Amino acid sequence: MITREELYAMVWSEPVLAVARRLGVSSSYLARVCTALGVPSPPRGYWVKKAKGRAPPAPTLPAPRPGAPTRWSTPGERGAPIKRFYASTPPAAGGVHGLIGGAENHFRAGSPVEGAGGYLRPRKRLLVDVTTSETSLEKCLDFANKLFMSLERHGHKVVLAAERLARPEIGRRQDSPAHGPANLVDARRSMRPASEPWRPLRPTVAYFGMMPLGLAIVETSEAVLMRYAGQGRYVRATDNPAACASADAVTYTLTMYREVPSGRLKLVAYSPDPTVSWTREWLETPDEPLGGRIGRIVADLEKAAVTLASQGTTAR
């Protein structure tokens, strides 16, 4: 494992071609590693000028960029391959954050998960951390875009984690008696265990200086009394039975509580450092949508990052 400080010393002590040969990579590959780690490399003709005593002094190594890796595993070593360091976010265009542009097509190309109440499972896993049904997909992505753009305007880069940061399991339940049966405990005893519809390949993180905070946007689920309508279908027990009858016109009476998407959003922020246990949630209510609270959410995240940094938690 080579740190950016060690790589800086290498490329300014001998030509990049010689360093690359010694490390077992091509010079163009090593140049991309330097770019990924934010390490300046000598310009063309530098070594000729140095041999004549006319080379300019080497620039100082700048501080690492928020979200940029700080070390590199050479070929054969255990660790993240160099392609992981290129988890760069496409630039925002037309008010759309790079992580959001094109995400809707990937989600719609997937299909609802059996047993997960209609939550989507996109075929691509290298995506923004959003868990939603098809009905609420546009709402979730719109909120994510507004939140990410606000964070960017405040100087906090939002990216797919380039390093091996951890994402905890994110719960979907609303956990509010106002949006479910009178006795949620009894209802859940009759529900099948909820399966996680999908899990992104890498966490979505916002960098506050060098402090990463993971972000997950979830359409919450609620316990709803459902009636079996035949052919593997369940409908809400409050729906018109005649309109929901199966093709064989048999009236089904089996009912059970099942978790279904609620249409309400939840933002979960967490520490992606597996050694630090910290999470914070913001729940949407009918009277207070999350989209109207973005300013407060950004301020809360900034305060949390300062607190975690003061406790000695830093980006890996």
C-alpha positions as CSV (number, residue, x, y, z in Angstrom):
1,M,0.0,0.0,0.0
2,I,1.5,3.3,-1.1
3,T,0.4,6.6,0.4
4,R,0.1,9.7,-1.6
5,E,3.1,11.2,0.3
6,E,5.2,8.2,-0.7
7,L,4.1,8.4,-4.3
8,Y,4.9,12.1,-4.4
9,A,8.4,11.4,-3.2
10,M,8.8,8.7,-5.8
11,V,7.7,10.7,-8.9
12,W,9.9,13.7,-7.9
13,S,13.0,11.6,-7.3
14,E,13.2,9.8,-10.7
15,P,11.3,9.8,-14.0
16,V,7.7,8.4,-13.9
17,L,8.7,5.8,-16.5
18,A,11.3,4.3,-14.1
19,V,8.9,4.5,-11.1
20,A,6.1,2.8,-13.1
21,R,8.5,0.0,-14.3
22,R,9.6,-0.6,-10.7
23,L,5.9,-0.8,-9.5
24,G,4.8,-3.1,-12.3
25,V,2.5,-0.7,-14.2
26,S,2.6,1.5,-17.3
27,S,3.6,5.1,-17.1
28,S,0.1,6.2,-18.3
29,Y,-1.5,4.1,-15.6
30,L,0.7,5.6,-12.9
31,A,-0.2,9.1,-14.2
32,R,-3.8,8.3,-13.6
33,V,-3.0,7.1,-10.1
34,C,-1.3,10.4,-9.4
35,T,-4.4,12.3,-10.7
36,A,-6.7,10.2,-8.6
37,L,-4.6,10.8,-5.5
38,G,-4.1,14.5,-6.2
39,V,-0.3,14.1,-6.5
40,P,1.5,16.6,-8.8
41,S,3.9,15.0,-11.2
42,P,6.9,16.6,-13.1
43,P,6.0,18.3,-16.4
44,R,7.4,17.2,-19.8
45,G,11.1,18.1,-20.1
46,Y,11.6,18.4,-16.3
47,W,14.4,15.8,-16.0
48,V,16.3,17.3,-18.9
49,K,16.2,20.7,-17.3
50,K,17.2,19.2,-13.9
51,A,20.3,17.6,-15.5
52,K,21.3,21.0,-16.6
53,G,20.5,22.6,-13.3
54,R,17.6,24.7,-14.6
55,A,14.6,22.8,-13.3
56,P,12.1,24.7,-11.2
57,P,11.6,23.5,-7.6
58,A,9.1,20.8,-7.0
59,P,5.7,22.0,-6.0
60,T,4.5,21.2,-2.5
61,L,2.1,18.3,-2.1
62,P,-1.4,19.9,-1.7
63,A,-3.9,18.7,0.9
64,P,-6.0,15.8,-0.3
65,R,-9.3,16.8,-1.9
66,P,-12.5,15.9,-0.1
67,G,-13.5,12.4,-1.2
68,A,-10.2,11.6,-2.9
69,P,-8.3,8.5,-1.9
70,T,-5.1,8.9,0.1
71,R,-3.4,5.6,-0.8
72,W,-3.1,3.1,-3.6
73,S,-2.7,-0.7,-3.7
74,T,-0.1,-1.8,-6.3
75,P,-0.9,-4.8,-8.5
76,G,-0.7,-8.0,-6.5
77,E,-1.5,-6.3,-3.2
78,R,-4.8,-6.7,-1.4
79,G,-6.9,-3.6,-1.5
80,A,-9.2,-1.5,-3.8
81,P,-8.2,-1.7,-7.5
82,I,-7.4,1.6,-9.1
83,K,-10.7,1.7,-10.9
84,R,-12.3,2.3,-7.5
85,F,-10.5,5.6,-7.4
86,Y,-12.4,6.8,-10.4
87,A,-15.8,6.9,-8.8
88,S,-16.0,10.5,-9.9
89,T,-19.4,12.1,-10.2
90,P,-20.4,13.5,-13.6
91,P,-20.8,17.3,-13.4
92,A,-24.2,18.7,-12.8
93,A,-26.0,19.7,-15.9
94,G,-29.2,21.8,-16.1
95,G,-29.6,21.7,-12.4
96,V,-29.4,17.9,-12.2
97,H,-26.7,16.3,-10.0
98,G,-24.4,13.9,-11.6
99,L,-25.6,11.0,-9.4
100,I,-29.2,11.6,-10.4
101,G,-28.8,12.1,-14.2
102,G,-29.7,8.8,-15.8
103,A,-30.5,7.0,-12.5
104,E,-34.2,6.9,-13.3
105,N,-33.7,4.8,-16.4
106,H,-31.6,2.3,-14.5
107,F,-34.3,2.0,-11.8
108,R,-37.1,1.6,-14.3
109,A,-35.1,-1.0,-16.2
110,G,-35.4,-3.2,-13.1
111,S,-38.5,-4.9,-11.7
112,P,-40.4,-4.9,-8.5
113,V,-39.1,-7.4,-6.0
114,E,-41.3,-10.3,-5.1
115,G,-42.1,-10.3,-1.4
116,A,-40.8,-6.7,-0.9
117,G,-44.1,-4.9,-1.6
118,G,-43.2,-3.5,-5.0
119,Y,-39.9,-1.9,-4.3
120,L,-37.7,-1.6,-7.3
121,R,-34.4,-3.6,-7.8
122,P,-32.4,-1.9,-10.5
123,R,-30.1,-4.1,-12.6
124,K,-27.2,-1.8,-12.0
125,R,-25.7,-1.6,-8.5
126,L,-23.3,1.3,-8.9
127,L,-26.1,3.8,-8.3
128,V,-27.2,6.4,-5.9
129,D,-28.6,5.0,-2.6
130,V,-32.3,5.2,-3.2
131,T,-34.9,2.6,-2.2
132,T,-38.3,3.2,-3.7
133,S,-41.3,1.8,-5.5
134,E,-42.0,2.8,-9.1
135,T,-44.8,5.1,-7.9
136,S,-42.5,7.2,-5.8
137,L,-39.4,7.0,-8.0
138,E,-39.6,10.5,-9.4
139,K,-40.4,11.9,-5.9
140,C,-37.3,10.2,-4.3
141,L,-35.0,11.2,-7.1
142,D,-36.2,14.8,-7.1
143,F,-35.6,15.1,-3.3
144,A,-32.2,13.5,-3.7
145,N,-31.3,15.9,-6.4
146,K,-32.3,19.0,-4.4
147,L,-30.5,17.7,-1.3
148,F,-27.3,16.9,-3.2
149,M,-27.3,20.2,-5.1
150,S,-27.8,22.1,-1.9
151,L,-24.9,20.2,-0.3
152,E,-22.7,21.0,-3.3
153,R,-23.6,24.7,-3.1
154,H,-22.4,24.6,0.6
155,G,-19.1,23.1,-0.5
156,H,-19.8,19.5,0.4
157,K,-19.0,17.0,-2.4
158,V,-21.6,14.2,-2.9
159,V,-20.1,11.1,-4.5
160,L,-20.2,7.3,-4.6
161,A,-17.6,6.3,-2.0
162,A,-14.3,5.8,-3.7
163,E,-12.8,3.9,-0.8
164,R,-14.1,0.9,1.2
165,L,-16.5,2.7,3.4
166,A,-19.4,0.7,5.0
167,R,-23.1,1.0,4.6
168,P,-25.3,-0.4,7.4
169,E,-28.6,-2.1,6.8
170,I,-31.2,0.6,6.2
171,G,-34.7,-0.1,7.6
172,R,-37.8,0.9,5.6
173,R,-40.5,0.8,8.3
174,Q,-42.3,4.1,9.0
175,D,-42.8,2.9,12.7
176,S,-45.7,5.3,13.2
177,P,-49.0,4.0,14.6
178,A,-50.8,6.8,12.8
179,H,-50.0,5.1,9.5
180,G,-50.7,1.5,10.3
181,P,-52.9,-0.9,12.4
182,A,-53.7,-0.1,15.9
183,N,-51.4,-2.8,17.2
184,L,-48.3,-2.8,15.1
185,V,-46.7,-5.5,17.2
186,D,-49.5,-7.9,16.6
187,A,-49.6,-7.0,12.9
188,R,-45.9,-7.7,12.4
189,R,-46.3,-11.1,13.9
190,S,-48.5,-11.9,11.0
191,M,-46.2,-10.4,8.4
192,R,-43.5,-12.2,6.5
193,P,-39.9,-11.0,7.2
194,A,-39.2,-8.0,5.0
195,S,-36.4,-8.7,2.5
196,E,-34.1,-5.9,1.4
197,P,-35.1,-5.1,-2.2
198,W,-31.6,-4.1,-3.2
199,R,-28.3,-2.8,-1.9
200,P,-26.0,-0.3,-3.8
201,L,-22.5,-1.5,-4.6
202,R,-21.0,1.5,-2.8
203,P,-22.4,4.0,-0.3
204,T,-23.5,7.5,-1.3
205,V,-21.5,9.9,0.8
206,A,-21.2,13.6,1.3
207,Y,-17.8,15.0,2.4
208,F,-17.7,17.7,5.0
209,G,-14.0,18.6,4.7
210,M,-12.4,15.2,5.2
211,M,-15.4,13.8,7.1
212,P,-17.7,11.5,5.1
213,L,-21.3,11.0,6.0
214,G,-23.4,8.3,4.3
215,L,-26.8,9.2,2.9
216,A,-29.7,6.9,2.0
217,I,-33.1,8.0,0.7
218,V,-35.9,5.5,1.4
219,E,-39.5,5.3,0.7
220,T,-40.8,4.0,4.0
221,S,-43.1,1.0,4.3
222,E,-46.3,0.7,6.4
223,A,-48.3,-2.3,7.7
224,V,-51.5,-2.6,5.7
225,L,-54.3,-5.1,5.9
226,M,-54.3,-6.9,2.6
227,R,-56.8,-9.4,1.0
228,Y,-55.7,-12.3,-1.1
229,A,-57.2,-11.8,-4.6
230,G,-56.0,-15.0,-6.2
231,Q,-53.2,-15.9,-8.6
232,G,-50.6,-14.7,-6.0
233,R,-52.0,-11.2,-5.8
234,Y,-52.8,-9.2,-2.7
235,V,-54.9,-6.0,-2.6
236,R,-55.8,-3.6,0.1
237,A,-58.6,-4.9,2.2
238,T,-60.4,-1.6,1.8
239,D,-60.5,-1.9,-2.0
240,N,-63.7,-2.9,-3.7
241,P,-63.7,-6.7,-3.7
242,A,-65.6,-6.9,-7.0
243,A,-63.0,-4.8,-8.7
244,C,-60.2,-7.0,-7.3
245,A,-61.7,-10.4,-7.9
246,S,-59.6,-13.0,-9.7
247,A,-60.4,-14.3,-13.1
248,D,-62.2,-17.4,-11.7
249,A,-64.6,-15.1,-9.9
250,V,-64.0,-16.8,-6.5
251,T,-64.3,-14.5,-3.5
252,Y,-61.2,-14.8,-1.4
253,T,-61.4,-13.9,2.3
254,L,-57.8,-14.5,3.5
255,T,-56.4,-11.3,4.9
256,M,-53.0,-10.6,6.5
257,Y,-50.9,-7.5,7.2
258,R,-48.1,-6.9,4.7
259,E,-45.5,-4.2,4.4
260,V,-46.2,-2.0,1.4
261,P,-44.6,1.3,0.2
262,S,-46.2,4.2,1.9
263,G,-45.3,7.0,-0.5
264,R,-43.5,8.9,2.3
265,L,-39.8,9.5,2.4
266,K,-37.1,9.0,5.0
267,L,-33.5,10.3,4.9
268,V,-31.0,8.3,6.8
269,A,-27.5,9.7,7.5
270,Y,-24.9,7.5,9.0
271,S,-21.1,7.2,9.7
272,P,-19.6,5.0,7.0
273,D,-16.7,4.3,9.3
274,P,-17.6,0.8,10.7
275,T,-15.9,1.6,14.0
276,V,-18.3,4.5,14.6
277,S,-21.9,4.0,15.5
278,W,-23.8,7.1,14.4
279,T,-27.1,7.5,12.5
280,R,-29.7,10.2,12.1
281,E,-33.1,10.0,10.4
282,W,-35.5,12.6,9.0
283,L,-39.1,11.3,8.4
284,E,-41.6,12.9,6.1
285,T,-45.0,13.6,7.4
286,P,-48.2,14.7,5.5
287,D,-47.8,18.2,7.0
288,E,-44.1,18.5,6.5
289,P,-42.5,17.0,3.4
290,L,-38.7,16.5,3.4
291,G,-38.3,18.8,0.4
292,G,-39.2,21.8,2.5
293,R,-36.6,20.9,5.2
294,I,-33.4,20.7,3.1
295,G,-31.9,23.8,4.6
296,R,-32.3,22.5,8.1
297,I,-31.1,19.1,7.1
298,V,-27.9,20.5,5.6
299,A,-27.3,22.5,8.8
300,D,-27.9,19.4,10.9
301,L,-25.4,17.4,8.8
302,E,-22.8,20.1,9.1
303,K,-23.1,20.1,12.9
304,A,-23.0,16.4,13.1
305,A,-19.8,16.3,10.9
306,V,-18.1,18.8,13.3
307,T,-19.1,16.8,16.3
308,L,-17.8,13.6,14.8
309,A,-14.5,15.2,13.7
310,S,-14.0,16.6,17.2
311,Q,-14.3,13.1,18.6
312,G,-11.4,12.0,16.4
313,T,-13.4,10.3,13.6
314,T,-11.8,10.9,10.3
315,A,-12.2,9.5,6.8
316,R,-10.4,6.3,6.1
